[in-house]
């Protein structure tokens, strides 16, 4: 019970920090990255698959529910991006299971993290692109999805289909975001190990 309570507390803190990170980097500093999975990656390494899936899915539900309070129109499609978070967690967990291999050497660790970033970005690009295709087809597109929307528009101006434009428009932002957040998330995980010790899962 004590371990479950600690895991739950860590997930709540991670969820809160994801929301703060996204708000600071995207809405305050206007950096065109999502920055909403740093602590999800950390939880994946530290607590395992199920807690990380909970953090990933609930982040987008909370973001959807609080969008009006943050000055945006209610957009129920935001909750669907929990699927992207789940895919990112699954890819990260697939490699994170072999924690001992991350301790071999710094180059090996860097290679694994880069591989996680590339594969998870590839999966999230397609997942997000399909979700964007659905929401762009069915509703007006809010300004807050820029710069992804700007990239999507640029591909449509080159006469790509909406689906292809939605997928291709994700690439610049998603790939950069995944690299930054994967490495940052692993750094947070190592900090957690230093502070709390290694978690067994």
VEXMILUM-146131 format. One record per residue: residue number from 1; residue in one letter; chain; x, y, z of N, C-alpha, C, O in turn. Coordinates in Angstrom, 3 decimals, m for minus. Atoms other than C-alpha are relative to their C-alpha. Layout:
BEGIN
REC     k   r   c       n.c1       n.c2       n.c3      ca.c1      ca.c2      ca.c3       c.c1       c.c2       c.c3       o.c1       o.c2       o.c3
REC   NUM   A   A          X          Y          Z          X          Y          Z          X          Y          Z          X          Y          Z
...
This chain:
BEGIN
REC     k   r   c       n.c1       n.c2       n.c3      ca.c1      ca.c2      ca.c3       c.c1       c.c2       c.c3       o.c1       o.c2       o.c3
REC     1   X   A      0.830     m1.205      0.000      0.000      0.000      0.000      0.867      1.258      0.000      0.560      2.242     m0.672
REC     2   X   A     m0.883     m1.157     m0.071      2.858      2.360      0.853      0.617      0.283     m1.377      0.720      1.436     m1.793
REC     3   X   A     m0.583     m0.168      1.331      4.469      1.738     m2.558     m1.027      0.557     m0.981     m0.700      1.407     m1.809
REC     4   X   A      1.058     m0.503      0.876      1.139      2.320     m4.322     m0.282      1.473      0.264     m0.480      2.250     m0.671
REC     5   X   A      0.248     m1.403     m0.353      0.593      5.574     m2.450      1.125      0.886     m0.515      0.877      1.990     m0.999
REC     6   X   A     m1.136     m0.778      0.502      4.087      6.758     m3.365     m0.052      0.135     m1.508      0.196      1.212     m2.050
REC     7   X   A      0.111     m0.060      1.459      3.602      5.859     m7.012     m1.090      0.968     m0.425     m0.911      1.746     m1.362
REC     8   X   A      1.101     m0.908      0.319      0.271      7.684     m7.059      0.427      1.449      0.217      0.127      2.314     m0.606
REC     9   X   A     m0.455     m1.362     m0.295      1.843     10.760     m5.455      0.978      0.484     m1.068      0.900      1.634     m1.501
REC    10   X   A     m0.952     m0.376      1.045      4.685     10.760     m7.993     m0.718      0.294     m1.314     m0.338      1.214     m2.039
REC    11   X   A      0.765     m0.225      1.231      2.164     10.501    m10.846     m0.743      1.334      0.045     m0.807      2.049     m0.955
REC    12   X   A      0.695     m1.284     m0.151      0.167     13.450     m9.493      0.976      1.157     m0.184      0.661      2.139     m0.856
REC    13   X   A     m1.019     m1.042      0.148      3.340     15.533     m9.230      0.437      0.102     m1.459      0.573      1.202     m1.995
REC    14   X   A     m0.411      0.003      1.409      4.407     14.484    m12.739     m1.062      0.644     m0.880     m0.738      1.414     m1.784
REC    15   X   A      1.093     m0.591      0.775      0.983     15.407    m14.133     m0.006      1.514      0.144     m0.156      2.242     m0.837
REC    16   X   A     m0.007     m1.441     m0.251      1.147     18.826    m12.508      1.177      0.673     m0.699      1.025      1.744     m1.286
REC    17   X   A     m1.183     m0.575      0.629      4.679     19.446    m13.773     m0.098     m0.019     m1.524      0.416      0.882     m2.187
REC    18   X   A      0.249      0.004      1.449      3.678     18.406    m17.306     m0.851      1.198     m0.413     m0.564      1.864     m1.408
REC    19   X   A      0.879     m1.133      0.300      0.907     20.999    m17.249      0.748      1.319      0.122      0.595      2.210     m0.714
REC    20   X   A     m0.782     m1.230     m0.194      3.245     23.666    m15.890      1.027      0.164     m1.108      1.191      1.257     m1.649
REC    21   X   A     m1.019     m0.050      1.053      5.980     22.800    m18.390     m0.601      0.434     m1.330     m0.046      1.294     m2.014
REC    22   X   A      0.662     m0.362      1.252      3.595     23.009    m21.336     m0.420      1.459      0.005     m0.242      2.168     m0.986
REC    23   X   A      0.462     m1.384     m0.097      2.154     26.299    m20.116      1.164      0.979     m0.111      1.081      1.969     m0.839
REC    24   X   A     m1.144     m0.909     m0.016      5.541     27.911    m19.493      0.657      0.074     m1.372      0.874      1.164     m1.902
REC    25   X   A     m0.748      0.001      1.255      7.261     26.829    m22.692     m0.846      0.435     m1.191     m0.377      1.187     m2.046
REC    26   X   A      0.811     m0.274      1.184      4.354     27.069    m25.128     m0.770      1.308      0.110     m0.762      2.113     m0.821
REC    27   X   A      0.903     m1.136     m0.104      2.014     29.730    m23.782      0.680      1.253      0.535      0.285      2.364      0.181
REC    28   X   A     m0.686     m1.178     m0.538      4.397     32.006    m21.862      1.210      0.388     m0.848      1.368      1.549     m1.225
REC    29   X   A     m1.217     m0.275      0.753      7.671     31.690    m23.757     m0.198     m0.089     m1.510      0.672      0.318     m2.278
REC    30   X   A      0.349      0.122      1.428      5.973     30.943    m27.120      1.024     m0.823     m0.786      1.293     m0.555     m1.956
REC    31   X   A     m0.880      0.952      0.682      8.434     28.170    m27.923     m0.880     m1.014     m0.715     m1.728     m1.637     m0.076
REC    32   X   A      0.927      0.838      0.772      6.801     26.132    m30.719      0.217     m1.497      0.202      0.402     m2.242     m0.761
REC    33   X   A     m0.079      1.411     m0.346      7.073     22.791    m28.908     m1.080     m0.288      1.036     m1.541      0.620      1.727
REC    34   X   A      1.057      0.342     m0.944      4.533     20.893    m26.821      0.533     m0.072      1.435     m0.093      0.453      2.355
REC    35   X   A     m0.672      0.084     m1.304      6.884     20.092    m23.889     m0.929     m0.536      1.091     m0.873     m0.079      2.233
REC    36   X   A      0.981      0.510     m0.955      4.132     18.089    m22.187      0.230     m1.462      0.393     m0.632     m2.075      1.022
REC    37   X   A     m0.243      1.406     m0.332      5.767     14.657    m21.831      1.332     m0.227      0.722      1.761     m1.371      0.871
REC    38   X   A     m1.271      0.171     m0.711      9.024     15.323    m19.953     m0.184     m0.909      1.210      0.578     m1.856      1.405
REC    39   X   A      0.181      0.741     m1.243      7.662     13.961    m16.703     m0.741     m1.312     m0.231     m0.693     m2.209      0.610
REC    40   X   A      0.569      1.292      0.386      5.669     11.241    m18.454      1.113     m0.989     m0.309      1.053     m2.147      0.102
REC    41   X   A     m1.163      0.843      0.295      8.965      9.867    m19.782      0.692     m0.405      1.295      1.081     m1.561      1.461
REC    42   X   A     m0.651      0.293     m1.281     10.461     10.124    m16.288     m0.771     m1.061      0.776     m0.172     m1.971      1.348
REC    43   X   A      0.832      0.982     m0.702      7.534      8.195    m14.786      0.085     m1.358     m0.680      0.063     m2.385     m0.001
REC    44   X   A     m0.129      1.266      0.716      7.844      5.544    m17.499      1.251     m0.743      0.443      1.203     m1.945      0.708
REC    45   X   A     m1.245      0.624     m0.447     11.457      4.886    m16.528     m0.055     m0.381      1.474      0.455     m1.429      1.870
REC    46   X   A     m0.076      0.196     m1.450     10.856      5.164    m12.794     m1.082     m0.941      0.542     m0.811     m1.765      1.416
REC    47   X   A      1.133      0.740     m0.571      7.421      3.609    m12.199     m0.543     m1.107     m0.887     m1.267     m1.981     m0.411
REC    48   X   A      0.477      1.054      0.871      6.741      1.473    m15.246     m1.171      0.400     m0.877     m1.542      1.571     m0.953
REC    49   X   A      0.962     m0.226      1.076      4.030      1.102    m17.860     m1.331      0.595      0.476     m1.742      1.654      0.002
REC    50   X   A      1.362     m0.422     m0.358      0.672      1.449    m16.102     m0.066      1.396      0.611     m0.919      2.185      0.205
REC    51   X   A      0.033     m1.377     m0.516      1.437      4.563    m14.014      0.256      1.038     m1.102     m0.382      2.091     m1.131
REC    52   X   A     m0.314     m0.944      1.069      2.945      6.237    m17.089     m1.168      0.159     m0.964     m1.428      1.264     m1.440
REC    53   X   A      1.184     m0.099      0.863     m0.115      5.407    m19.211     m1.056      0.890      0.645     m1.710      1.682     m0.033
REC    54   X   A      0.954     m0.848     m0.713     m2.287      7.008    m16.537      0.361      1.466     m0.116     m0.505      2.303     m0.368
REC    55   X   A     m0.457     m1.387      0.124     m0.185     10.181    m16.594     m0.228      0.516     m1.413     m0.693      1.641     m1.596
REC    56   X   A      0.120     m0.423      1.396     m0.210     10.306    m20.403     m1.443      0.274     m0.396     m1.737      1.296     m1.016
REC    57   X   A      1.401     m0.134      0.407     m3.949      9.809    m20.852     m0.682      1.131      0.757     m1.394      1.939      0.161
REC    58   X   A      0.687     m1.011     m0.803     m5.104     12.010    m17.983      0.507      1.410     m0.286     m0.224      2.378     m0.076
REC    59   X   A     m0.493     m1.336      0.350     m2.870     14.888    m19.093     m0.926      0.666     m1.017     m1.314      1.823     m0.850
REC    60   X   A      0.822     m0.584      1.061     m4.964     15.408    m22.211     m1.451      0.188      0.426     m2.123      1.105     m0.046
REC    61   X   A      1.349     m0.189     m0.537     m8.246     14.930    m20.365     m0.046      1.276      0.836     m0.970      2.080      0.708
REC    62   X   A     m0.071     m1.213     m0.829     m7.211     17.596    m17.841      0.163      1.234     m0.876     m0.478      2.258     m0.640
REC    63   X   A     m0.203     m1.122      0.911     m5.983     19.856    m20.643     m1.295      0.380     m0.701     m1.592      1.562     m0.875
REC    64   X   A      1.299     m0.256      0.642     m9.338     19.494    m22.382     m0.962      0.676      0.974     m1.650      1.631      0.612
REC    65   X   A      0.945     m0.521     m0.982    m11.292     20.201    m19.211      0.346      1.415      0.459     m0.545      2.166      0.855
REC    66   X   A     m0.420     m1.312     m0.492     m9.258     23.298    m18.307      0.224      1.014     m1.123      0.652      2.138     m0.860
REC    67   X   A     m0.282     m0.900      1.128     m9.034     24.833    m21.793     m0.800      1.302      0.095     m0.280      2.368     m0.233
REC    68   X   A      0.833     m1.210     m0.105    m11.907     27.272    m21.155      0.558      0.936      1.071      0.600      2.151      0.881
REC    69   X   A     m0.561     m0.811     m1.080    m10.361     28.446    m17.882      1.284      0.698     m0.432      1.643      1.740      0.117
REC    70   X   A     m1.240     m0.603      0.493     m7.141     29.173    m19.796     m0.232      0.943     m1.170      0.715      1.423     m1.794
REC    71   X   A      0.320     m0.996      1.007     m8.984     31.377    m22.267     m0.213     m0.529     m1.400     m0.222      0.245     m2.357
REC    72   X   A      0.212      0.590      1.320     m9.582     28.941    m25.128     m1.410     m0.552     m0.115     m2.069     m0.832      0.887
REC    73   X   A      1.290      0.636      0.228    m12.730     27.602    m26.701      0.103     m1.480      0.362      1.162     m2.087      0.208
REC    74   X   A      0.001      1.413     m0.365    m13.722     24.133    m25.496      0.218     m0.843     m1.248     m0.492     m0.699     m2.244
REC    75   X   A     m0.350      0.847      1.146    m12.167     21.564    m27.820      0.095     m1.449      0.477      1.138     m1.862      0.984
REC    76   X   A     m0.008      1.378     m0.513    m13.139     17.960    m26.986      1.020     m0.894     m0.682      1.390     m1.936     m0.141
REC    77   X   A     m0.961      0.837      0.723    m10.698     16.625    m29.580      1.360     m0.043      0.688      2.161     m0.940      0.425
REC    78   X   A     m1.273     m0.013     m0.722     m7.801     17.561    m27.290      0.190     m1.302      0.779      1.302     m1.821      0.881
REC    79   X   A     m0.087      1.223     m0.801     m8.629     14.516    m25.160      0.510     m1.181     m0.825      1.127     m2.100     m0.285
REC    80   X   A     m0.437      1.111      0.860     m7.938     12.249    m28.145      1.522     m0.104     m0.082      2.060     m1.172     m0.375
REC    81   X   A     m1.461      0.038      0.069     m4.274     13.206    m28.039      0.608     m0.803      1.140      1.819     m1.019      1.184
REC    82   X   A     m0.460      0.966     m0.985     m4.069     10.990    m24.979      0.495     m1.279     m0.659      1.334     m1.989     m0.105
REC    83   X   A     m0.477      1.160      0.769     m3.627      8.260    m27.601      1.466      0.178     m0.385      2.243     m0.776     m0.361
REC    84   X   A     m1.409     m0.281      0.339     m0.382      9.948    m28.679      0.886     m0.207      1.214      1.960     m0.803      1.125
REC    85   X   A     m0.756      0.188     m1.227      0.794     10.055    m25.103      0.168     m1.472      0.338      1.235     m1.896      0.781
REC    86   X   A     m0.065      1.436     m0.273     m0.037      6.361    m24.704      1.007     m0.689     m0.916      1.757     m1.561     m0.478
REC    87   X   A     m0.959      0.585      0.953      1.941      5.481    m27.842      1.434      0.344      0.415      2.322     m0.508      0.367
REC    88   X   A     m1.333     m0.423     m0.452      4.924      7.490    m26.572      0.442     m0.816      1.207      1.596     m1.237      1.284
REC    89   X   A     m0.311      0.791     m1.192      4.768      5.658    m23.232      0.345     m1.439     m0.386      1.311     m2.003      0.128
REC    90   X   A     m0.236      1.388      0.405      4.573      2.242    m24.916      1.377     m0.168     m0.640      2.095     m1.123     m0.343
REC    91   X   A     m1.312      0.070      0.647      7.624      2.940    m27.084      1.105      0.180      1.034      2.085     m0.566      1.040
REC    92   X   A     m1.015     m0.260     m1.022      9.585      4.367    m24.159      0.153     m1.188      0.939      1.270     m1.591      1.265
REC    93   X   A     m0.018      1.147     m0.929      8.639      1.477    m21.862      0.657     m1.218     m0.640      1.353     m1.971      0.041
REC    94   X   A     m0.587      1.148      0.693      9.672     m1.093    m24.487      1.518     m0.026      0.183      2.109     m1.090      0.369
REC    95   X   A     m1.445     m0.082     m0.187     13.261      0.140    m24.172      0.374      0.143      1.477      1.401     m0.377      1.913
REC    96   X   A     m0.302     m0.258     m1.409     13.098      1.250    m20.518      0.003     m1.277      0.830      0.596     m1.310      1.908
REC    97   X   A      0.003      1.272     m0.738     12.440     m2.354    m19.438      1.412     m0.524      0.212      1.687     m1.203      1.202
REC    98   X   A     m1.380      0.493     m0.080     16.132     m3.054    m20.081      0.892      1.096      0.616      1.827      1.584     m0.019
REC    99   X   A     m0.707     m1.106     m0.653     17.422     m0.488    m17.584      1.497     m0.247      0.112      2.298      0.684      0.023
REC   100   X   A     m1.419      0.301     m0.177     20.706     m2.288    m17.099      0.817      0.377     m1.230      2.003      0.686     m1.118
REC   101   X   A     m0.727     m0.338      1.221     21.623     m1.597    m20.722      0.274      1.500     m0.096      1.189      1.916     m0.806
REC   102   X   A     m0.235     m1.444     m0.022     21.356      2.151    m20.095      1.220      0.351      0.861      1.718      1.476      0.824
REC   103   X   A     m1.135     m0.246     m0.886     24.181      1.759    m17.572      1.325     m0.451     m0.610      2.374     m0.298      0.017
REC   104   X   A     m1.219      0.531      0.614     26.694      0.227    m19.999      1.024      1.111     m0.207      2.180      0.997      0.202
REC   105   X   A     m0.883     m1.148      0.244     28.156      3.558    m21.092     m0.857      1.174     m0.448     m2.012      0.999     m0.838
REC   106   X   A      0.721     m1.191      0.428     27.151      7.117    m21.911     m0.405     m0.068     m1.476     m1.544      0.271     m1.799
REC   107   X   A      0.411      0.090      1.409     27.234      6.529    m25.716     m1.175     m0.958     m0.216     m2.053     m0.689     m1.035
REC   108   X   A      1.110      0.945      0.126     24.932      3.510    m25.325     m1.292      0.637      0.484     m2.337      0.504     m0.153
REC   109   X   A      1.179     m0.695     m0.521     22.539      5.540    m23.183     m0.516      1.024     m1.001     m1.719      1.092     m1.257
REC   110   X   A      0.391     m1.021      0.975     22.530      8.379    m25.725     m0.640     m0.638     m1.228     m1.623     m0.124     m1.761
REC   111   X   A      0.538      0.688      1.172     21.917      5.929    m28.571     m1.407     m0.521      0.273     m2.293     m0.395     m0.572
REC   112   X   A      1.330      0.497     m0.359     18.974      4.323    m26.754     m1.007      1.144      0.066     m2.120      1.022     m0.447
REC   113   X   A      0.920     m1.135     m0.127     17.427      7.696    m25.941     m0.347      0.587     m1.361     m1.496      0.948     m1.616
REC   114   X   A      0.271     m0.514      1.340     17.812      8.890    m29.517     m0.929     m0.951     m0.759     m1.813     m0.505     m1.490
REC   115   X   A      0.872      0.982      0.649     16.212      5.657    m30.752     m1.427      0.122      0.514     m2.377      0.082     m0.268
REC   116   X   A      1.329     m0.202     m0.581     13.300      6.131    m28.339     m0.652      1.245     m0.589     m1.825      1.219     m0.963
REC   117   X   A      0.543     m1.264      0.508     12.866      9.729    m29.517     m0.461     m0.142     m1.444     m1.540      0.334     m1.798
REC   118   X   A      0.335      0.126      1.420     12.869      8.818    m33.214     m1.221     m0.896     m0.199     m2.144     m0.540     m0.932
REC   119   X   A      1.123      0.927      0.183     10.522      5.827    m32.937     m1.286      0.579      0.577     m2.341      0.488     m0.050
REC   120   X   A      1.212     m0.569     m0.599      8.103      7.571    m30.568     m0.506      1.191     m0.796     m1.715      1.408     m0.878
REC   121   X   A      0.448     m1.122      0.834      8.058     10.663    m32.790     m0.676     m0.515     m1.261     m1.688      0.037     m1.692
REC   122   X   A      0.610      0.595      1.202      7.321      8.502    m35.846     m1.426     m0.468      0.305     m2.352     m0.208     m0.464
REC   123   X   A      1.332      0.495     m0.368      4.400      6.851    m34.049     m0.951      1.140      0.336     m2.112      1.123     m0.072
REC   124   X   A      0.873     m1.103     m0.391      3.064     10.086    m32.578     m0.348      0.899     m1.182     m1.425      1.496     m1.206
REC   125   X   A      0.290     m0.790      1.206      3.321     11.879    m35.945     m1.213     m0.559     m0.721     m2.107      0.192     m1.110
REC   126   X   A      1.129      0.611      0.693      0.942      9.400    m37.539     m1.272      0.062      0.846     m2.351      0.348      0.326
REC   127   X   A      1.174     m0.053     m0.872     m1.379      9.248    m34.523     m0.572      1.413      0.063     m1.778      1.605     m0.093
REC   128   X   A      0.448     m1.393     m0.071     m1.535     13.042    m34.162     m0.543      0.471     m1.342     m1.528      1.208     m1.398
REC   129   X   A      0.457     m0.403      1.327     m1.886     13.488    m37.912     m1.408     m0.477     m0.290     m2.215      0.259     m0.856
REC   130   X   A      1.349      0.540      0.217     m4.938     11.241    m38.034     m1.020      0.730      0.868     m2.123      1.037      0.415
REC   131   X   A      0.904     m0.746     m0.890     m6.489     12.995    m35.021     m0.246      1.402     m0.557     m1.383      1.873     m0.572
REC   132   X   A      0.155     m1.331      0.591     m5.837     16.390    m36.624     m0.877     m0.051     m1.245     m1.695      0.839     m1.475
REC   133   X   A      0.834      0.152      1.210     m7.373     15.157    m39.865     m1.478     m0.068      0.385     m2.324      0.548     m0.264
REC   134   X   A      1.391      0.128     m0.449    m10.544     14.214    m37.978     m0.519      1.343      0.506     m1.604      1.780      0.123
REC   135   X   A      0.485     m1.254     m0.591    m10.764     17.464    m36.016     m0.040      1.116     m1.024     m0.948      1.947     m0.982
REC   136   X   A     m0.004     m1.052      1.016     m9.837     19.681    m38.986     m1.138     m0.200     m1.001     m1.638      0.761     m1.585
REC   137   X   A      1.102      0.306      0.922    m12.476     17.928    m41.097     m1.355      0.341      0.597     m2.294      0.677     m0.125
REC   138   X   A      1.301     m0.127     m0.648    m15.228     18.307    m38.525     m0.234      1.339      0.690     m1.374      1.674      1.012
REC   139   X   A      0.190     m1.242     m0.744    m14.589     21.658    m36.859      1.000      1.048     m0.436      1.964      0.759     m1.144
REC   140   X   A     m0.955     m1.077      0.251    m12.887     25.025    m37.102      1.276     m0.273      0.797      1.239     m0.886      1.864
REC   141   X   A     m1.290      0.270     m0.620     m9.213     24.941    m36.216      0.374      1.173      0.895      0.510      2.293      0.403
REC   142   X   A     m0.377     m1.105     m0.892     m8.293     26.996    m33.132      1.421      0.463     m0.257      2.273     m0.302     m0.708
REC   143   X   A     m1.329     m0.575      0.227     m5.306     29.309    m33.319      1.082     m0.676      0.822      2.244     m0.679      0.416
REC   144   X   A     m1.004      0.517     m0.915     m3.571     27.541    m30.431      0.733     m1.221     m0.532      1.727     m1.630      0.068
REC   145   X   A     m0.726      1.167      0.509     m2.564     24.545    m32.584      1.157      0.412     m0.892      1.910     m0.449     m1.346
REC   146   X   A     m1.200     m0.446      0.697     m0.039     26.719    m34.442      1.197     m0.339      0.881      1.050     m0.270      2.101
REC   147   X   A     m0.386     m0.053      1.406      2.715     26.072    m35.487     m0.356     m1.232     m0.822     m0.124     m1.239     m2.031
REC   148   X   A      0.374      1.181      0.788      1.427     22.614    m36.480     m0.955      0.399     m1.108     m0.825     m0.065     m2.240
REC   149   X   A      0.979     m0.448      0.994     m1.473     24.324    m38.260      0.693      0.736     m1.149      0.303      0.589     m2.307
REC   150   X   A     m0.720     m0.722      1.047      0.953     26.562    m40.140      0.692     m0.962     m0.967      0.665     m0.760     m2.181
REC   151   X   A     m0.641      1.001      0.856      2.894     23.570    m41.420     m1.040     m0.750     m0.830     m0.829     m1.020     m2.012
REC   152   X   A      1.068      0.691      0.723     m0.343     21.797    m42.338     m0.496      0.853     m1.160     m0.682      0.353     m2.269
REC   153   X   A      0.458     m0.911      1.055     m1.512     24.850    m44.297      1.006      0.087     m1.144      0.635      0.147     m2.317
REC   154   X   A     m1.015     m0.118      1.053      1.800     25.058    m46.124     m0.008     m1.209     m0.920      0.203     m1.062     m2.124
REC   155   X   A      0.069      1.197      0.840      1.486     21.472    m47.353     m1.270      0.006     m0.855     m1.252     m0.418     m2.010
REC   156   X   A      1.230     m0.074      0.789     m2.118     22.039    m48.415      0.152      0.978     m1.165     m0.412      0.757     m2.237
REC   157   X   A     m0.234     m0.953      1.086     m0.984     25.035    m50.466      0.815     m0.618     m1.133      0.784     m0.146     m2.270
REC   158   X   A     m0.752      0.735      1.021      1.315     22.614    m52.286     m0.836     m1.136     m0.588     m0.320     m2.015     m1.279
REC   159   X   A      0.986      0.931      0.573     m1.816     20.585    m53.155      0.127     m1.427      0.535     m0.225     m2.388     m0.148
REC   160   X   A      0.077      1.289     m0.676     m1.252     17.741    m50.699     m1.418     m0.173      0.530     m2.116      0.810      0.781
REC   161   X   A      1.311      0.246     m0.595     m4.406     16.076    m49.403      0.014      0.443      1.458      1.076      0.637      2.050
REC   162   X   A      0.079     m0.430     m1.394     m5.670     17.109    m45.976      0.658     m1.021      0.913      1.384     m0.639      1.831
REC   163   X   A     m0.594      1.027     m0.851     m4.652     13.769    m44.438      1.526      0.049     m0.075      2.199      0.030      0.955
REC   164   X   A     m1.453     m0.063      0.167     m1.129     13.944    m45.893      0.560      1.276      0.630      1.630      1.252      1.238
REC   165   X   A     m0.453     m1.270     m0.572     m0.831     17.590    m44.834      0.012     m0.051      1.519      0.921      0.478      2.159
REC   166   X   A      0.073      0.109     m1.462     m1.906     16.792    m41.278      1.146     m0.842      0.546      1.707     m0.532      1.597
REC   167   X   A     m1.095      0.860     m0.447      0.681     14.023    m41.003      1.349      0.687     m0.201      2.168      0.734      0.717
REC   168   X   A     m1.277     m0.655      0.294      3.535     15.894    m42.687      0.207      1.252      0.853      1.333      1.575      1.231
REC   169   X   A     m0.096     m1.215     m0.803      2.745     19.059    m40.735      0.453     m0.252      1.428      0.918      0.663      2.109
REC   170   X   A     m0.424      0.346     m1.356      3.485     17.211    m37.494      1.511     m0.182      0.120      2.067     m0.038      1.208
REC   171   X   A     m1.388      0.468     m0.066      7.049     16.245    m38.416      0.960      0.994      0.662      1.669      0.605      1.591
REC   172   X   A     m1.017     m0.897     m0.589      9.083     19.408    m37.603     m0.152      0.176      1.507      0.833      0.134      2.245
REC   173   X   A      0.238     m0.244     m1.423      7.461     20.025    m34.220      0.146     m1.285      0.802      0.820     m1.303      1.832
REC   174   X   A      0.002      1.252     m0.766      6.972     16.408    m33.122      1.391     m0.587      0.150      1.753     m1.043      1.235
REC   175   X   A     m1.336      0.583     m0.073     10.480     15.240    m33.958      0.887      0.777      0.972      1.580      0.184      1.798
REC   176   X   A     m0.799     m0.828     m0.909     12.140     18.162    m32.181     m0.469     m0.162      1.437      0.344     m0.298      2.351
REC   177   X   A      0.579      0.125     m1.334      9.781     17.889    m29.214      0.360     m1.331      0.634      0.693     m1.381      1.818
REC   178   X   A     m0.297      1.318     m0.536     10.376     14.157    m28.816      1.463     m0.120      0.415      1.763     m0.722      1.446
REC   179   X   A     m1.414      0.064     m0.358     14.160     14.534    m28.826      0.249      0.743      1.311      0.902      0.223      2.215
REC   180   X   A     m0.212     m0.818     m1.205     14.094     17.315    m26.217     m0.630     m0.659      1.224      0.018     m0.785      2.263
REC   181   X   A      0.711      0.522     m1.169     11.499     15.716    m23.941      0.496     m1.385      0.413      0.463     m1.716      1.598
REC   182   X   A     m0.524      1.321     m0.352     12.977     12.199    m24.123      1.286      0.131      0.814      1.437     m0.512      1.852
REC   183   X   A     m1.254     m0.190     m0.725     16.434     13.345    m23.053     m0.245      0.701      1.337      0.354      0.337      2.348
REC   184   X   A      0.306     m0.705     m1.247     15.002     15.757    m20.464     m0.695     m0.935      0.988     m0.397     m0.918      2.182
REC   185   X   A      0.705      0.946     m0.860     12.677     13.063    m19.120      0.930     m1.015      0.628      0.768     m1.366      1.797
REC   186   X   A     m0.971      0.937     m0.564     15.555     10.632    m18.692      0.849      0.694      1.062      1.203      0.087      2.072
REC   187   X   A     m0.732     m0.762     m1.001     17.460     13.351    m16.858     m0.780      0.125      1.293     m0.213     m0.003      2.378
REC   188   X   A      0.852     m0.068     m1.201     14.522     13.797    m14.472     m0.036     m1.357      0.688      0.016     m1.430      1.916
REC   189   X   A     m0.020      1.354     m0.576     14.419     10.016    m13.985      1.273     m0.235      0.802      1.213     m0.761      1.913
REC   190   X   A     m1.253      0.198     m0.723     18.095      9.966    m13.005      0.019      0.832      1.286      0.569      0.403      2.301
REC   191   X   A      0.110     m0.829     m1.196     17.409     12.804    m10.572     m0.893     m0.679      1.043     m0.599     m0.639      2.238
REC   192   X   A      0.892      0.723     m0.906     14.543     10.786     m9.076      0.721     m1.171      0.660      0.538     m1.427      1.850
REC   193   X   A     m0.764      1.119     m0.558     16.837      7.796     m8.621      0.962      0.506      1.074      1.120     m0.124      2.120
REC   194   X   A     m0.931     m0.570     m0.970     19.367     10.003     m6.840     m0.710      0.404      1.292     m0.163      0.267      2.387
REC   195   X   A      0.738     m0.503     m1.163     16.692     11.410     m4.533     m0.747     m1.108      0.757     m0.773     m1.114      1.988
REC   196   X   A      0.901      0.988     m0.618     14.440      8.381     m3.898      0.499     m1.431     m0.081     m0.089     m2.327      0.525
REC   197   X   A     m0.425      1.371      0.233     16.454      5.351     m4.962     m0.714     m0.595     m1.194     m1.688     m0.025     m1.686
REC   198   X   A      0.598      0.641      1.179     15.618      2.974     m7.805     m1.326     m0.635      0.346     m1.447     m1.296      1.377
REC   199   X   A      1.307      0.618     m0.173     11.989      1.911     m8.131      0.002     m1.368     m0.671      0.556     m1.519     m1.760
REC   200   X   A      0.094      1.341      0.594     11.290     m1.787     m8.768     m1.370     m0.171     m0.641     m2.398      0.087     m0.016
REC   201   X   A      1.273      0.267      0.670      8.648     m2.668    m11.350      0.193     m1.081     m1.037     m0.760     m1.459     m1.719
